[in-house]
């Protein structure tokens, strides 16, 4: 992993130098757009509305438009902001961990101690664990002020950005305004159903089925060329009709065999 940011955790007189790493990554199969007629790559260009010229990314600044006037903000303007120049992750308070609303959790980062001795880092980690507290911190990253929760995951401190309070929508649904009567028998049956599905959560047991199927399809098309019959492979069954779910690998193998047999008979 490569550090994306370096700074220091600070609270009171304690200073903990750290390196920041992205804790998650996207595993989706990368796809791009092409022209359906000839397979030509579709690319997007940044074009100036005044002169019609393509503008290199290095020559692009940001701007704010209030409807009547436009203010251009250069890279130097943005870099001059005090918050953007700060390399400190400031602890503003320690709160009970169960008070963190899961709905507000956003991007996660690992923190690595960035000093000859990790003592201050380990001390903070052990303190958070013993007190069952989460540190609420504030810092700046990529031209944004962030609020985040600092917590412990195994032996590592994890920084997880939080949505601001006004970024979480209020849920108000009229369908829930009317009282609904639930019988004890219904609650018992529902609880029994929950119990029958109960277990310890192991995220490694779950995989992104769509991405696996997409990768299988791509591999098959690479092997067989554009003659690969997608409709014959996946079928045209409506997923909502309750019909039998096809075995993807068996369907792919069958389609490949059909394709080979067709080529053999043609030769």
C-alpha positions as CSV (number, residue, x, y, z in Angstrom):
1,X,0.0,0.0,0.0
2,X,1.1,3.6,-0.6
3,X,0.4,6.3,1.9
4,X,-1.9,9.0,0.6
5,X,-1.3,11.5,3.4
6,X,1.1,12.2,6.2
7,X,0.4,14.2,9.3
8,X,-0.2,13.9,13.1
9,X,-3.0,12.9,15.4
10,X,-3.2,15.6,18.1
11,X,-5.1,15.8,21.4
12,X,-4.1,18.1,24.3
13,X,-0.3,17.9,24.3
14,X,-0.1,14.5,22.7
15,X,1.2,14.3,19.1
16,X,1.1,11.0,17.2
17,X,2.8,11.1,13.7
18,X,0.9,8.9,11.3
19,X,0.7,7.8,7.7
20,X,-2.7,7.4,6.1
21,X,-3.7,4.6,3.7
22,X,-7.0,3.8,2.0
23,X,-8.4,0.8,3.8
24,X,-10.7,-0.4,1.0
25,X,-10.5,-0.9,-2.7
26,X,-12.9,-1.3,-5.6
27,X,-12.8,-4.8,-7.1
28,X,-15.4,-4.2,-9.9
29,X,-14.4,-5.3,-13.4
30,X,-13.4,-2.1,-15.3
31,X,-15.5,-1.4,-18.3
32,X,-15.5,1.4,-20.9
33,X,-17.9,2.6,-23.5
34,X,-17.6,1.8,-27.2
35,X,-19.6,2.6,-30.4
36,X,-22.0,-0.3,-30.9
37,X,-21.6,-0.1,-34.7
38,X,-17.9,-0.5,-34.9
39,X,-16.5,-1.0,-31.4
40,X,-14.6,2.3,-31.4
41,X,-13.7,3.6,-28.0
42,X,-15.8,6.5,-26.7
43,X,-13.7,9.1,-24.9
44,X,-14.7,12.3,-23.1
45,X,-12.9,15.6,-23.6
46,X,-13.0,18.8,-21.6
47,X,-13.9,21.5,-24.1
48,X,-14.0,25.2,-23.4
49,X,-17.4,26.8,-24.3
50,X,-15.8,30.0,-25.4
51,X,-13.1,28.9,-27.9
52,X,-14.2,25.3,-28.5
53,X,-10.7,24.1,-27.7
54,X,-9.9,20.9,-25.7
55,X,-8.4,21.9,-22.3
56,X,-5.7,19.9,-20.6
57,X,-6.5,19.0,-17.0
58,X,-3.5,21.0,-15.8
59,X,-5.1,24.2,-17.2
60,X,-8.4,23.7,-15.4
61,X,-9.4,25.8,-12.4
62,X,-12.5,25.7,-10.2
63,X,-15.2,28.4,-10.1
64,X,-18.3,29.3,-8.2
65,X,-21.4,30.8,-10.0
66,X,-24.0,32.5,-7.8
67,X,-26.3,33.0,-10.8
68,X,-25.1,36.5,-11.7
69,X,-21.4,36.4,-11.2
70,X,-18.6,33.8,-11.4
71,X,-15.6,33.7,-9.1
72,X,-12.6,31.7,-10.4
73,X,-10.6,29.9,-7.7
74,X,-7.1,28.9,-8.8
75,X,-5.1,26.0,-7.4
76,X,-3.0,28.6,-5.5
77,X,-6.2,30.1,-4.0
78,X,-7.4,26.8,-2.7
79,X,-3.9,25.8,-1.4
80,X,-3.7,29.1,0.5
81,X,-6.7,28.1,2.8
82,X,-5.4,27.5,6.3
83,X,-7.5,24.3,6.7
84,X,-6.0,22.8,3.4
85,X,-2.4,23.5,4.6
86,X,-3.0,21.8,8.0
87,X,-1.4,18.4,8.5
88,X,-3.1,17.7,11.8
89,X,-5.9,15.3,12.7
90,X,-7.4,17.1,15.7
91,X,-9.3,15.0,18.3
92,X,-12.2,17.1,19.4
93,X,-13.8,14.6,21.8
94,X,-14.1,11.0,22.9
95,X,-17.6,9.5,22.8
96,X,-19.1,6.1,23.6
97,X,-18.6,3.9,20.6
98,X,-22.3,2.9,20.5
99,X,-23.3,6.5,19.9
100,X,-21.8,6.4,16.3
101,X,-24.7,6.1,13.9
102,X,-23.7,3.5,11.2
103,X,-25.6,5.6,8.6
104,X,-23.0,8.3,8.9
105,X,-19.9,6.1,8.3
106,X,-18.2,6.8,5.0
107,X,-14.6,6.2,3.7
108,X,-12.2,4.2,5.8
109,X,-8.4,4.7,6.2
110,X,-5.7,2.9,8.0
111,X,-3.3,4.8,10.2
112,X,0.3,3.7,10.5
113,X,2.7,5.1,13.1
114,X,5.2,7.4,11.4
115,X,7.9,7.7,14.0
116,X,11.0,5.8,15.4
117,X,8.9,4.7,18.4
118,X,5.2,3.7,18.1
119,X,4.6,4.2,21.8
120,X,2.2,7.1,21.5
121,X,0.3,5.3,18.8
122,X,0.0,2.1,20.9
123,X,-1.0,4.1,24.0
124,X,-3.8,5.8,22.2
125,X,-5.0,2.5,20.7
126,X,-5.0,0.8,24.1
127,X,-6.8,3.7,25.7
128,X,-9.5,3.6,23.2
129,X,-10.0,-0.1,23.7
130,X,-10.0,0.0,27.5
131,X,-12.5,2.9,27.7
132,X,-14.7,1.6,24.8
133,X,-14.5,5.1,23.3
134,X,-14.3,6.4,19.8
135,X,-12.4,9.6,19.1
136,X,-14.2,12.2,17.0
137,X,-11.6,14.0,14.9
138,X,-11.5,16.8,12.4
139,X,-9.0,17.2,9.5
140,X,-8.6,18.4,5.9
141,X,-8.1,16.1,2.9
142,X,-8.3,16.9,-0.8
143,X,-9.8,20.4,-0.3
144,X,-12.5,19.3,2.1
145,X,-12.8,19.5,5.9
146,X,-13.7,16.1,7.2
147,X,-15.3,14.8,10.4
148,X,-14.2,11.3,11.2
149,X,-14.4,8.5,13.8
150,X,-11.0,7.2,15.1
151,X,-11.4,3.6,16.3
152,X,-9.4,0.4,16.8
153,X,-9.5,-2.6,14.4
154,X,-7.2,-5.4,15.5
155,X,-3.8,-3.8,16.1
156,X,-4.4,-0.8,13.8
157,X,-6.1,2.6,14.3
158,X,-8.8,3.2,11.7
159,X,-10.0,6.6,10.6
160,X,-13.5,6.5,9.2
161,X,-14.9,9.7,7.7
162,X,-18.4,10.7,8.8
163,X,-21.1,12.4,6.9
164,X,-22.0,15.8,8.3
165,X,-25.3,16.0,10.1
166,X,-27.0,18.0,7.3
167,X,-25.9,15.3,4.7
168,X,-28.1,12.7,6.3
169,X,-31.7,12.9,5.0
170,X,-34.6,12.7,7.4
171,X,-36.8,9.7,6.8
172,X,-40.5,10.5,7.0
173,X,-42.9,8.1,5.3
174,X,-46.7,8.5,5.5
175,X,-47.1,4.7,5.2
176,X,-45.7,4.4,8.7
177,X,-48.0,7.0,10.3
178,X,-50.8,4.6,10.8
179,X,-50.6,2.2,13.7
180,X,-50.1,-1.5,12.7
181,X,-51.2,-4.3,15.0
182,X,-48.8,-7.2,15.3
183,X,-49.9,-10.3,17.2
184,X,-47.7,-12.2,19.7
185,X,-48.0,-15.2,17.5
186,X,-46.6,-13.3,14.5
187,X,-43.7,-12.0,16.7
188,X,-42.9,-15.5,17.9
189,X,-42.9,-16.9,14.3
190,X,-40.8,-14.0,13.1
191,X,-38.3,-14.4,16.0
192,X,-38.1,-18.2,15.3
193,X,-37.3,-17.4,11.6
194,X,-34.6,-15.0,12.7
195,X,-33.1,-17.6,15.1
196,X,-33.0,-20.2,12.3
197,X,-30.8,-17.8,10.2
198,X,-28.6,-16.7,13.1
199,X,-24.9,-17.1,13.1
200,X,-21.6,-15.3,13.5
201,X,-20.9,-12.9,10.6
202,X,-18.0,-14.0,8.4
203,X,-17.6,-11.5,5.5
204,X,-15.3,-13.9,3.6
205,X,-18.3,-16.2,3.0
206,X,-19.9,-13.6,0.7
207,X,-18.8,-12.7,-2.8
208,X,-19.9,-10.2,-5.4
209,X,-21.9,-12.7,-7.6
210,X,-22.5,-10.1,-10.4
211,X,-18.8,-9.4,-10.8
212,X,-18.0,-13.1,-10.8
213,X,-20.5,-13.7,-13.5
214,X,-19.3,-10.7,-15.5
215,X,-15.7,-11.9,-15.3
216,X,-16.8,-15.4,-16.4
217,X,-18.7,-13.9,-19.4
218,X,-15.7,-11.8,-20.4
219,X,-13.3,-14.8,-20.1
220,X,-15.6,-16.9,-22.3
221,X,-16.0,-14.2,-24.9
222,X,-12.2,-13.8,-25.0
223,X,-11.9,-17.5,-25.6
224,X,-14.7,-17.8,-28.2
225,X,-14.7,-14.4,-29.8
226,X,-17.7,-12.2,-30.7
227,X,-19.7,-15.3,-31.9
228,X,-20.3,-16.2,-28.2
229,X,-24.0,-16.5,-27.8
230,X,-25.0,-14.5,-24.7
231,X,-28.7,-15.2,-25.0
232,X,-28.1,-18.9,-25.2
233,X,-25.8,-18.8,-22.2
234,X,-27.9,-16.7,-19.8
235,X,-31.4,-17.4,-21.3
236,X,-34.2,-14.8,-21.4
237,X,-35.9,-15.8,-18.2
238,X,-37.6,-13.0,-16.3
239,X,-36.0,-13.1,-12.8
240,X,-39.4,-12.2,-11.3
241,X,-41.2,-15.2,-12.8
242,X,-40.0,-17.6,-10.1
243,X,-38.6,-20.0,-12.7
244,X,-35.6,-22.2,-12.2
245,X,-32.3,-20.4,-11.7
246,X,-29.7,-21.6,-14.3
247,X,-26.3,-22.9,-13.3
248,X,-24.0,-20.2,-14.8
249,X,-20.9,-22.4,-15.3
250,X,-23.0,-25.2,-16.8
251,X,-24.7,-22.8,-19.2
252,X,-21.3,-21.3,-20.2
253,X,-19.8,-24.7,-20.9
254,X,-22.9,-25.7,-23.0
255,X,-22.6,-22.5,-25.0
256,X,-18.9,-23.0,-25.6
257,X,-19.5,-26.6,-26.7
258,X,-22.3,-25.4,-29.1
259,X,-19.9,-22.8,-30.6
260,X,-17.1,-25.4,-31.1
261,X,-19.5,-27.9,-32.7
262,X,-20.8,-25.2,-35.1
263,X,-17.3,-24.3,-36.1
264,X,-16.3,-27.9,-36.6
265,X,-19.3,-28.6,-38.8
266,X,-18.7,-25.5,-40.8
267,X,-15.1,-26.6,-41.5
